[in-house]
Amino acid sequence: MEKAITDFEPKRLALQGRLDAEKDAAERNRMGQFATPTRLAVDMLRYAGKQLRDSEKVRFFDPAIGTGAFYSALREAFSPERIEAAVGYEIDRHYGGPAVEMWDGTGLKIRLEDFTEAEAPEIAEKFNLLICNPPYCASSSHRQ
């Protein structure tokens, strides 16, 4: 059974705060861990919704998902019937591992790997909504 949408953002924010507190600013900067504020994420997803036809199913992709700010916003901005697929990648297991557990059962598939090195999706998995707060790393030395 799918978990209630309204249950997740407060949980996600609490998780984000806990995980951020476990790293110093330099380490978060090195890994590019800066979550998009909730209101901004929701505004961006609502805007994205205006760019799609009303009848179009959403196939969501976030290549730097973190704890899932944009996925949470997707669930706020789109009805569950419109969300056909949702995939996120996260290179930092410190954030990705707990996010996998939190979003379990919601339809989001999180891949704990670098999306730039991942195999391209099958044709049936092509996405029509790519959104992210990209990593801010200055070099590729951030890979684990």
DSSP file (Angstrom, degrees, kcal/mol; ACC not computed):
  #  RESIDUE AA STRUCTURE BP1 BP2  ACC     N-H-->O    O-->H-N    N-H-->O    O-->H-N    TCO  KAPPA ALPHA  PHI   PSI    X-CA   Y-CA   Z-CA
    1    1 A M              0   0    0      0, 0.0     2,-0.2     0, 0.0     0, 0.0   0.000 360.0 360.0 360.0 136.9    0.0    0.0    0.0
    2    2 A E        -     0   0    0      1,-0.1   104,-0.2   104,-0.1     2,-0.1  -0.468 360.0-120.0 -72.5 138.4    1.3    3.5   -0.9
    3    3 A K        -     0   0    0    102,-0.3    -1,-0.1    -2,-0.2     5,-0.1  -0.441  38.9 -88.2 -76.6 152.0    2.2    5.7    2.0
    4    4 A A    >   -     0   0    0      1,-0.1     3,-1.0    -2,-0.1     4,-0.4  -0.342  28.5-136.4 -64.2 136.6    0.4    9.0    2.4
    5    5 A I  G >> S+     0   0    0      1,-0.2     3,-1.7     2,-0.2     4,-0.6   0.907 101.7  58.0 -58.7 -44.8    2.0   11.9    0.6
    6    6 A T  G 34 S+     0   0    0      1,-0.3    -1,-0.2     2,-0.2    -2,-0.1   0.672  96.3  65.5 -65.8 -16.1    1.6   14.3    3.5
    7    7 A D  G <> S+     0   0    0     -3,-1.0     4,-0.8     1,-0.1    -1,-0.3   0.710  94.9  59.9 -74.9 -19.5    3.6   12.0    5.8
    8    8 A F  H <> S+     0   0    0     -3,-1.7     4,-3.4    -4,-0.4     5,-0.2   0.883  87.4  60.3 -89.0 -39.5    6.9   12.4    3.9
    9    9 A E  H  X S+     0   0    0     -4,-0.6     4,-2.8     1,-0.2     5,-0.2   0.927 107.9  46.0 -62.8 -45.4    8.1   16.0    3.7
   10   10 A P  H  > S+     0   0    0      0, 0.0     4,-2.1     0, 0.0    -1,-0.2   0.915 116.7  46.7 -60.3 -38.9    8.4   16.5    7.5
   11   11 A K  H  X S+     0   0    0     -4,-0.8     4,-2.6     2,-0.2    -2,-0.2   0.905 112.5  49.9 -65.9 -41.4   10.2   13.1    7.7
   12   12 A R  H  X S+     0   0    0     -4,-3.4     4,-3.0     2,-0.2    -1,-0.2   0.918 110.7  49.1 -64.6 -42.9   12.4   14.0    4.8
   13   13 A L  H  X S+     0   0    0     -4,-2.8     4,-2.5    -5,-0.2    -1,-0.2   0.902 111.9  48.5 -63.7 -40.8   13.3   17.3    6.4
   14   14 A A  H  X S+     0   0    0     -4,-2.1     4,-2.3    -5,-0.2    -2,-0.2   0.918 113.4  47.5 -64.4 -43.0   14.1   15.7    9.7
   15   15 A L  H  X S+     0   0    0     -4,-2.6     4,-2.8     2,-0.2     5,-0.2   0.928 111.2  51.3 -62.4 -45.4   16.3   13.1    7.9
   16   16 A Q  H  X S+     0   0    0     -4,-3.0     4,-2.8     1,-0.2     5,-0.2   0.925 110.8  48.4 -57.9 -46.6   18.0   15.8    5.9
   17   17 A G  H  X S+     0   0    0     -4,-2.5     4,-2.0     2,-0.2    -1,-0.2   0.910 112.6  47.7 -61.9 -43.2   18.8   17.7    9.0
   18   18 A R  H  X S+     0   0    0     -4,-2.3     4,-0.8     2,-0.2    -2,-0.2   0.934 114.8  45.1 -63.5 -46.5   20.2   14.7   10.9
   19   19 A L  H >< S+     0   0    0     -4,-2.8     3,-0.6     1,-0.2     4,-0.3   0.895 112.2  51.5 -66.9 -40.2   22.3   13.6    7.9
   20   20 A D  H >< S+     0   0    0     -4,-2.8     3,-1.5    -5,-0.2    -1,-0.2   0.895 106.3  55.4 -61.2 -39.9   23.6   17.1    7.3
   21   21 A A  H 3< S+     0   0    0     -4,-2.0    -1,-0.2     1,-0.3    -2,-0.2   0.719  98.7  62.7 -67.3 -21.0   24.6   17.4   11.0
   22   22 A E  T << S+     0   0    0     -4,-0.8     2,-0.3    -3,-0.6    -1,-0.3   0.519 103.9  54.1 -82.4  -4.9   26.7   14.2   10.7
   23   23 A K  S <  S-     0   0    0     -3,-1.5     2,-0.1    -4,-0.3     0, 0.0  -0.945  83.2-122.4-126.7 149.0   29.0   15.9    8.2
   24   24 A D     >  -     0   0    0     -2,-0.3     4,-2.4     1,-0.1     5,-0.2  -0.448  35.2-102.8 -83.5 167.2   31.0   19.1    8.4
   25   25 A A  H  > S+     0   0    0      1,-0.2     4,-2.5     2,-0.2     5,-0.2   0.854 119.8  54.8 -59.3 -38.4   30.5   21.9    5.8
   26   26 A A  H  > S+     0   0    0      2,-0.2     4,-2.4     1,-0.2    -1,-0.2   0.912 110.2  45.7 -64.6 -41.6   33.7   21.0    3.9
   27   27 A E  H  > S+     0   0    0     -3,-0.2     4,-1.9     2,-0.2    -2,-0.2   0.912 112.9  49.6 -68.8 -41.1   32.6   17.4    3.4
   28   28 A R  H  X>S+     0   0    0     -4,-2.4     5,-2.8     1,-0.2     4,-0.7   0.907 112.4  49.4 -61.6 -40.4   29.1   18.4    2.4
   29   29 A N  H ><5S+     0   0    0     -4,-2.5     3,-0.7    -5,-0.2    -2,-0.2   0.911 108.1  52.8 -64.5 -42.7   30.6   20.8   -0.1
   30   30 A R  H 3<5S+     0   0    0     -4,-2.4    -1,-0.2     1,-0.3    -2,-0.2   0.873 116.0  39.8 -60.9 -37.5   33.0   18.2   -1.5
   31   31 A M  H 3<5S-     0   0    0     -4,-1.9    -1,-0.3    -5,-0.1    -2,-0.2   0.474 111.6-120.0 -91.8  -3.0   30.1   15.8   -2.1
   32   32 A G  T <<5 +     0   0    0     -4,-0.7     2,-1.1    -3,-0.7    -3,-0.2   0.856  51.4 164.0  71.4  35.1   27.7   18.6   -3.3
   33   33 A Q      < +     0   0    0     -5,-2.8     2,-0.4    -6,-0.1    -1,-0.2  -0.713  14.2 132.4 -96.4  92.5   25.1   18.0   -0.6
   34   34 A F        -     0   0    0     -2,-1.1     2,-0.1    99,-0.2    -1,-0.0  -0.877  46.1-141.7-139.2 103.5   22.8   21.0   -0.5
   35   35 A A        -     0   0    0     -2,-0.4     3,-0.1     1,-0.1    31,-0.1  -0.356  19.9-114.4 -69.4 142.0   19.1   20.2   -0.5
   36   36 A T        -     0   0    0      1,-0.1    -1,-0.1    -2,-0.1    97,-0.0  -0.584  40.3-103.4 -71.4 132.4   16.7   22.3   -2.4
   37   37 A P     >  -     0   0    0      0, 0.0     4,-2.6     0, 0.0     5,-0.2  -0.282  29.5-118.7 -58.1 144.3   14.3   24.2   -0.1
   38   38 A T  H  > S+     0   0    0      1,-0.2     4,-2.6     2,-0.2     5,-0.2   0.906 110.3  48.4 -52.4 -52.9   10.9   22.6    0.0
   39   39 A R  H  > S+     0   0    0      1,-0.2     4,-2.5     2,-0.2    -1,-0.2   0.895 112.7  48.8 -61.6 -41.3    8.9   25.7   -1.3
   40   40 A L  H  > S+     0   0    0      2,-0.2     4,-2.5     1,-0.2    -1,-0.2   0.923 111.2  50.2 -63.6 -44.3   11.4   26.2   -4.2
   41   41 A A  H  X S+     0   0    0     -4,-2.6     4,-2.2     2,-0.2    -2,-0.2   0.922 112.0  47.3 -60.6 -44.5   11.2   22.5   -5.2
   42   42 A V  H  X S+     0   0    0     -4,-2.6     4,-2.5     2,-0.2     5,-0.2   0.926 111.7  50.5 -63.9 -44.4    7.4   22.5   -5.1
   43   43 A D  H  X S+     0   0    0     -4,-2.5     4,-2.3    -5,-0.2    -1,-0.2   0.909 110.7  50.0 -59.3 -42.0    7.3   25.7   -7.2
   44   44 A M  H  X S+     0   0    0     -4,-2.5     4,-2.4     1,-0.2    -1,-0.2   0.906 111.9  46.9 -64.6 -41.4    9.7   24.2   -9.8
   45   45 A L  H  X S+     0   0    0     -4,-2.2     4,-2.0     2,-0.2    -1,-0.2   0.864 110.7  51.8 -70.9 -34.8    7.6   21.0  -10.1
   46   46 A R  H  X S+     0   0    0     -4,-2.5     4,-1.1     2,-0.2    -1,-0.2   0.912 111.1  48.4 -65.5 -40.9    4.4   23.0  -10.4
   47   47 A Y  H >X S+     0   0    0     -4,-2.3     4,-0.7    -5,-0.2     3,-0.7   0.929 109.4  52.6 -62.1 -44.9    6.0   25.0  -13.2
   48   48 A A  H >X S+     0   0    0     -4,-2.4     3,-1.2     1,-0.3     4,-0.6   0.882 103.5  58.8 -58.4 -38.4    7.2   21.8  -14.8
   49   49 A G  H >< S+     0   0    0     -4,-2.0     3,-0.8     1,-0.3    -1,-0.3   0.827  99.9  56.6 -61.0 -31.9    3.6   20.5  -14.7
   50   50 A K  H << S+     0   0    0     -4,-1.1    -1,-0.3    -3,-0.7    -2,-0.2   0.693 101.4  58.1 -72.4 -18.1    2.6   23.5  -16.8
   51   51 A Q  H << S+     0   0    0     -3,-1.2     2,-0.3    -4,-0.7    -1,-0.2   0.605  98.8  71.2 -86.8 -12.3    5.0   22.4  -19.5
   52   52 A L  S << S-     0   0    0     -3,-0.8     2,-0.1    -4,-0.6     6,-0.0  -0.739  93.9-100.5-102.5 151.2    3.5   19.0  -19.9
   53   53 A R    >   -     0   0    0     -2,-0.3     3,-1.6     1,-0.1    -2,-0.1  -0.415  34.3-118.1 -63.9 146.3    0.1   18.2  -21.5
   54   54 A D  T 3  S+     0   0    0      1,-0.3    -1,-0.1    -4,-0.1    -2,-0.0   0.814 115.1  47.2 -57.5 -31.6   -2.6   17.6  -18.9
   55   55 A S  T 3  S+     0   0    0      2,-0.1     2,-0.3     0, 0.0    -1,-0.3   0.529  88.1 111.6 -87.8  -6.4   -3.0   14.0  -20.1
   56   56 A E    <   -     0   0    0     -3,-1.6     2,-0.2     1,-0.1    -4,-0.1  -0.526  65.6-132.1 -77.6 128.9    0.7   13.2  -20.2
   57   57 A K        -     0   0    0     -2,-0.3     2,-0.5    26,-0.1    26,-0.2  -0.522  24.9-120.5 -74.1 145.1    2.0   10.7  -17.6
   58   58 A V  E     -a   83   0A   0     24,-3.9    26,-2.5    -2,-0.2    27,-1.7  -0.763  23.0-172.3 -94.9 130.2    5.1   11.9  -15.8
   59   59 A R  E     -a   85   0A   0     -2,-0.5    70,-1.7    25,-0.2    69,-1.7  -0.893  23.9-157.8-120.0  95.9    8.3    9.9  -15.9
   60   60 A F  E     -ab  86 129A   0     25,-2.6    27,-2.1    -2,-0.5     2,-0.4  -0.486  15.3-178.2 -85.3 139.0   10.5   11.6  -13.4
   61   61 A F  E     +ab  87 130A   0     68,-2.6    70,-2.2    -2,-0.2    27,-0.2  -0.984   8.6 176.9-140.2 127.5   14.3   11.5  -13.2
   62   62 A D  E >   -a   88   0A   0     25,-2.1    27,-2.2    -2,-0.4     3,-0.6  -0.950  10.4-167.6-128.9 110.8   16.6   13.2  -10.7
   63   63 A P  T 3  S+     0   0    0      0, 0.0    52,-0.4     0, 0.0    53,-0.1   0.505  90.4  34.2 -77.7  -3.3   20.4   12.4  -11.2
   64   64 A A  T 3  S+     0   0    0     67,-0.3    69,-0.4    26,-0.1    26,-0.2  -0.476  73.7 162.2-145.0  67.3   21.3   13.8   -7.8
   65   65 A I    X>  +     0   0    0     24,-2.5     3,-2.6    -3,-0.6     4,-0.5   0.702   9.6 176.1 -73.6 -24.5   18.4   12.9   -5.6
   66   66 A G  T 34 S-     0   0    0     23,-0.4    -1,-0.2     1,-0.3    33,-0.1  -0.358  78.0 -19.4  57.2-127.1   19.8   13.3   -2.1
   67   67 A T  T 34 S-     0   0    0     -2,-0.1    -1,-0.3    32,-0.1    -2,-0.1   0.460 106.4 -94.5 -91.6  -1.8   17.0   12.7    0.3
   68   68 A G  T <>  +     0   0    0     -3,-2.6     4,-2.7    -4,-0.1     5,-0.2   0.824  64.3 156.2 100.6  34.8   14.4   13.4   -2.3
   69   69 A A  H  X S+     0   0    0     -4,-0.5     4,-2.0     1,-0.2     5,-0.1   0.915  83.2  43.8 -56.8 -44.1   13.3   17.0   -2.1
   70   70 A F  H  > S+     0   0    0     -5,-0.2     4,-2.4     2,-0.2    -1,-0.2   0.847 112.4  51.6 -73.7 -32.6   12.2   17.0   -5.8
   71   71 A Y  H  > S+     0   0    0      2,-0.2     4,-2.0    -6,-0.2    -2,-0.2   0.912 110.0  49.8 -68.4 -40.3   10.5   13.7   -5.5
   72   72 A S  H  X S+     0   0    0     -4,-2.7     4,-1.0     1,-0.2    -2,-0.2   0.919 112.6  47.8 -59.6 -43.5    8.6   14.9   -2.5
   73   73 A A  H  X S+     0   0    0     -4,-2.0     4,-2.6    -5,-0.2     3,-0.3   0.864 106.3  57.6 -66.5 -36.3    7.7   18.0   -4.5
   74   74 A L  H  X S+     0   0    0     -4,-2.4     4,-2.3     1,-0.2    -1,-0.2   0.920 105.6  50.4 -57.4 -44.0    6.6   15.8   -7.4
   75   75 A R  H  < S+     0   0    0     -4,-2.0    -1,-0.2     1,-0.2    -2,-0.2   0.742 112.9  47.1 -68.9 -23.2    4.1   14.1   -5.1
   76   76 A E  H  < S+     0   0    0     -4,-1.0    -2,-0.2    -3,-0.3    -1,-0.2   0.855 117.5  40.6 -80.4 -39.1    2.8   17.5   -4.0
   77   77 A A  H  < S+     0   0    0     -4,-2.6     2,-0.4    -5,-0.1    -2,-0.2   0.710 115.4  47.2 -87.4 -22.4    2.5   18.9   -7.5
   78   78 A F  S  < S-     0   0    0     -4,-2.3    -1,-0.1    -5,-0.2     5,-0.0  -0.930  82.7-114.4-124.4 144.3    1.1   15.9   -9.5
   79   79 A S    >>  -     0   0    0     -2,-0.4     3,-1.5     1,-0.1     4,-0.8  -0.424  33.3-113.7 -69.0 151.2   -1.7   13.5   -8.7
   80   80 A P  G >4 S+     0   0    0      0, 0.0     3,-0.7     0, 0.0    -1,-0.1   0.822 115.6  62.3 -56.3 -31.5   -0.5    9.9   -8.1
   81   81 A E  G 34 S+     0   0    0      1,-0.2    -2,-0.0   -24,-0.0    -3,-0.0   0.776 101.1  52.5 -65.7 -26.1   -2.3    8.8  -11.2
   82   82 A R  G <4 S+     0   0    0     -3,-1.5   -24,-3.9   -25,-0.1     2,-1.0   0.684  87.6  89.1 -84.1 -18.0   -0.1   11.0  -13.4
   83   83 A I  E <<  +a   58   0A   0     -4,-0.8   -24,-0.2    -3,-0.7     3,-0.1  -0.709  44.7 165.7 -88.4 105.5    3.2    9.6  -12.0
   84   84 A E  E     -     0   0A   0    -26,-2.5     2,-0.3    -2,-1.0   -25,-0.2   0.837  65.8  -2.0 -86.7 -37.3    4.1    6.7  -14.2
   85   85 A A  E     -a   59   0A   0    -27,-1.7   -25,-2.6     2,-0.0     2,-0.3  -0.991  54.5-168.7-154.4 152.3    7.7    6.3  -13.1
   86   86 A A  E     +ac  60 108A   0     21,-0.6    23,-2.5    -2,-0.3     2,-0.4  -0.930  11.9 171.9-149.4 122.1   10.3    7.9  -10.8
   87   87 A V  E     +ac  61 109A   0    -27,-2.1   -25,-2.1    -2,-0.3     2,-0.3  -0.994   3.6 179.7-133.3 136.5   14.0    7.2  -10.7
   88   88 A G  E     -ac  62 110A   0     21,-2.5    23,-3.1    -2,-0.4     2,-0.4  -0.979  13.7-150.2-134.2 150.3   16.8    9.0   -8.8
   89   89 A Y  E     - c   0 111A   0    -27,-2.2   -24,-2.5    -2,-0.3   -23,-0.4  -0.918  11.9-177.4-115.2 143.9   20.5    8.5   -8.6
   90   90 A E        -     0   0    0     21,-2.2   -26,-0.1    -2,-0.4    24,-0.1  -0.940  14.6-172.2-144.3 122.7   22.6    9.3   -5.5
   91   91 A I  S    S+     0   0    0     -2,-0.4     2,-0.9    21,-0.2    53,-0.2   0.750  73.6  75.9 -81.8 -26.1   26.4    8.9   -5.4
   92   92 A D    >>  -     0   0    0      1,-0.2     4,-3.0    21,-0.1     3,-1.3  -0.780  61.8-167.0 -94.8 104.6   26.6    9.6   -1.7
   93   93 A R  H 3> S+     0   0    0     -2,-0.9     4,-2.0     1,-0.3    -1,-0.2   0.732  82.4  73.3 -64.0 -22.7   25.5    6.6    0.3
   94   94 A H  H 34 S+     0   0    0      1,-0.2    -1,-0.3     2,-0.2    -2,-0.0   0.881 116.3  21.2 -58.0 -37.7   25.3    8.6    3.5
   95   95 A Y  H <> S+     0   0    0     -3,-1.3     4,-1.8     2,-0.1    -2,-0.2   0.813 124.5  54.7 -95.5 -41.0   22.2   10.3    2.0
   96   96 A G  H  X S+     0   0    0     -4,-3.0     4,-2.5     2,-0.2    -3,-0.2   0.888 101.9  55.8 -66.2 -41.8   21.1    7.7   -0.5
   97   97 A G  H  X S+     0   0    0     -4,-2.0     4,-1.7     1,-0.2    -1,-0.2   0.955 112.2  41.1 -58.1 -54.1   20.9    4.7    1.8
   98   98 A P  H  > S+     0   0    0      0, 0.0     4,-2.6     0, 0.0    -1,-0.2   0.850 113.0  56.1 -62.7 -32.9   18.5    6.3    4.3
   99   99 A A  H  X S+     0   0    0     -4,-1.8     4,-2.7     2,-0.2    -2,-0.2   0.906 103.3  54.3 -65.5 -40.4   16.5    7.8    1.4
  100  100 A V  H  X S+     0   0    0     -4,-2.5     4,-0.6     1,-0.2    -1,-0.2   0.937 112.1  44.8 -56.3 -46.9   16.0    4.4   -0.1
  101  101 A E  H >< S+     0   0    0     -4,-1.7     3,-0.7     1,-0.2    -2,-0.2   0.922 113.8  48.8 -64.2 -44.9   14.6    3.2    3.2
  102  102 A M  H 3< S+     0   0    0     -4,-2.6    -2,-0.2     1,-0.2    -1,-0.2   0.903 115.5  42.2 -64.2 -42.2   12.4    6.3    3.7
  103  103 A W  H ><>S+     0   0    0     -4,-2.7     3,-1.9    -5,-0.2     5,-0.5   0.442  82.1 132.3 -88.1   0.7   10.9    6.2    0.2
  104  104 A D  T <<5S+     0   0    0     -3,-0.7  -101,-0.1    -4,-0.6     5,-0.1  -0.267  73.1  20.8 -53.5 132.1   10.4    2.4    0.1
  105  105 A G  T 3 5S+     0   0    0      3,-0.2  -102,-0.3  -103,-0.1    -1,-0.3   0.482  99.5  94.9  88.4   3.5    6.9    1.6   -1.1
  106  106 A T  T < 5S-     0   0    0     -3,-1.9    -2,-0.1     2,-0.2     3,-0.1   0.521  99.8-104.7-104.0  -7.3    6.2    4.9   -2.8
  107  107 A G  T   5S+     0   0    0      1,-0.3   -21,-0.6    -4,-0.3     2,-0.4   0.322  78.4 129.4 100.0  -9.0    7.2    4.0   -6.4
  108  108 A L  E   < -c   86   0A   0     -5,-0.5     2,-0.6   -23,-0.1    -1,-0.3  -0.684  43.8-156.9 -82.8 130.3   10.6    5.8   -6.3
  109  109 A K  E     -c   87   0A   0    -23,-2.5   -21,-2.5    -2,-0.4     2,-0.5  -0.936   8.9-165.7-106.8 115.0   13.5    3.7   -7.5
  110  110 A I  E     -c   88   0A   0     -2,-0.6     2,-0.6   -23,-0.2   -21,-0.2  -0.889   4.0-159.4-104.1 126.8   16.8    5.1   -6.1
  111  111 A R  E     -c   89   0A   0    -23,-3.1   -21,-2.2    -2,-0.5     2,-1.9  -0.924  12.4-143.8-105.7 121.2   20.0    3.8   -7.6
  112  112 A L        +     0   0    0     -2,-0.6     2,-0.3   -23,-0.2   -21,-0.2  -0.559  66.9  85.2 -86.6  76.5   23.1    4.3   -5.4
  113  113 A E  S    S-     0   0    0     -2,-1.9     2,-0.6   -21,-0.1   -23,-0.2  -0.970  89.4 -79.3-162.4 169.4   25.5    5.1   -8.2
  114  114 A D    >>  -     0   0    0     -2,-0.3     3,-1.9     1,-0.2     4,-0.6  -0.702  34.0-151.3 -79.4 115.6   26.9    7.8  -10.3
  115  115 A F  G >4 S+     0   0    0     -2,-0.6     3,-0.6   -52,-0.4    -1,-0.2   0.765  93.1  65.0 -63.5 -23.4   24.4    8.4  -13.1
  116  116 A T  G 34 S+     0   0    0      1,-0.2    -1,-0.3   -53,-0.1    -2,-0.0   0.685 110.4  37.7 -72.5 -14.8   27.2    9.6  -15.4
  117  117 A E  G <4 S+     0   0    0     -3,-1.9    -1,-0.2     2,-0.1    -2,-0.2   0.382  97.0 105.2-112.1   0.9   28.6    6.1  -15.3
  118  118 A A  S << S-     0   0    0     -4,-0.6     2,-0.1    -3,-0.6    -3,-0.0  -0.414  80.3 -95.6 -82.1 156.5   25.3    4.2  -15.3
  119  119 A E        -     0   0    0     -2,-0.1    -1,-0.1     1,-0.1     3,-0.1  -0.447  47.9-102.7 -66.1 143.1   23.9    2.2  -18.2
  120  120 A A        -     0   0    0     -2,-0.1    -1,-0.1     1,-0.1     3,-0.1  -0.343  44.8 -99.9 -64.1 148.7   21.3    4.2  -20.2
  121  121 A P        -     0   0    0      0, 0.0    -1,-0.1     0, 0.0     5,-0.1  -0.275  39.1 -97.5 -68.9 157.2   17.7    3.2  -19.5
  122  122 A E    >   -     0   0    0      1,-0.1     3,-2.0    -3,-0.1     4,-0.1  -0.290  41.9-102.1 -63.6 160.1   15.8    1.0  -21.8
  123  123 A I  G >  S+     0   0    0      1,-0.3     3,-1.6     2,-0.2    -1,-0.1   0.859 123.4  58.6 -56.0 -37.8   13.5    2.8  -24.3
  124  124 A A  G 3  S+     0   0    0      1,-0.3    -1,-0.3     3,-0.0    -2,-0.0   0.677 103.4  54.9 -66.3 -16.2   10.5    2.0  -22.1
  125  125 A E  G <  S+     0   0    0     -3,-2.0    -1,-0.3     2,-0.0    -2,-0.2   0.234  74.4 137.4-102.2  13.3   12.2    3.8  -19.3
  126  126 A K    <   -     0   0    0     -3,-1.6     2,-0.3    -4,-0.1    -3,-0.0  -0.319  46.9-134.5 -62.8 143.7   12.8    7.1  -21.0
  127  127 A F        -     0   0    0      1,-0.1   -67,-0.2   -69,-0.0     3,-0.1  -0.683  22.8-170.8-103.1 151.7   12.0   10.1  -18.9
  128  128 A N  S    S+     0   0    0    -69,-1.7     2,-0.3    -2,-0.3   -68,-0.2   0.352  79.2  54.0-119.4   1.8   10.0   13.3  -19.7
  129  129 A L  E     +b   60   0A   0    -70,-1.7   -68,-2.6     2,-0.0     2,-0.6  -0.834  60.3 175.2-139.8 100.9   10.8   15.3  -16.6
  130  130 A L  E     +b   61   0A   0     -2,-0.3     2,-0.3   -70,-0.2   -68,-0.2  -0.918  14.5 157.4-104.7 124.1   14.4   15.7  -15.6
  131  131 A I        +     0   0    0    -70,-2.2     2,-0.3    -2,-0.6   -67,-0.3  -0.996   5.5 145.9-147.9 140.5   15.0   17.9  -12.6
  132  132 A C        -     0   0    0     -2,-0.3   -67,-0.1   -70,-0.1   -70,-0.0  -0.994  50.7-123.8-166.0 162.9   17.8   18.3  -10.1
  133  133 A N        -     0   0    0    -69,-0.4   -99,-0.2    -2,-0.3     3,-0.1  -0.934  54.6-136.2-105.2  97.1   19.9   20.4   -7.8
  134  134 A P        -     0   0    0      0, 0.0   -70,-0.0     0, 0.0    -2,-0.0  -0.078  19.2 -92.3 -64.3 156.0   23.2   19.3   -9.5
  135  135 A P        -     0   0    0      0, 0.0  -103,-0.2     0, 0.0  -102,-0.1  -0.337  27.2-149.1 -60.5 147.1   26.3   18.4   -7.5
  136  136 A Y        +     0   0    0   -107,-0.2  -104,-0.2    -3,-0.1  -105,-0.1   0.122  44.0 143.3-105.6  19.2   28.6   21.3   -6.9
  137  137 A C        -     0   0    0   -106,-0.1  -107,-0.1     1,-0.1  -106,-0.1  -0.328  44.5-150.2 -66.9 140.1   31.8   19.3   -6.9
  138  138 A A  S    S+     0   0    0   -108,-0.1     2,-0.3     1,-0.0    -1,-0.1   0.658  77.6  13.0 -83.7 -16.7   34.8   21.0   -8.5
  139  139 A S  S >  S-     0   0    0   -109,-0.2     3,-0.7     0, 0.0    -1,-0.0  -0.922  81.4-101.1-149.8 173.7   36.4   17.7   -9.6
  140  140 A S  G >  S+     0   0    0     -2,-0.3     3,-1.4     1,-0.2    -3,-0.0   0.373  93.8  99.6 -81.7   7.2   35.7   14.0  -10.0
  141  141 A S  G 3   +     0   0    0      1,-0.3    -1,-0.2     3,-0.0  -111,-0.0   0.514  62.4  81.3 -70.3  -2.6   37.5   13.3   -6.7
  142  142 A H  G <   +     0   0    0     -3,-0.7    -1,-0.3  -112,-0.1    -2,-0.1   0.633  64.3 111.6 -77.6 -13.2   34.1   13.1   -5.0
  143  143 A R    <         0   0    0     -3,-1.4   -51,-0.1     1,-0.1   -52,-0.0  -0.342 360.0 360.0 -66.7 140.8   33.5    9.6   -6.1
  144  144 A Q              0   0    0    -53,-0.2    -1,-0.1    -2,-0.0    -3,-0.0   0.426 360.0 360.0 -88.3 360.0   33.5    7.0   -3.4
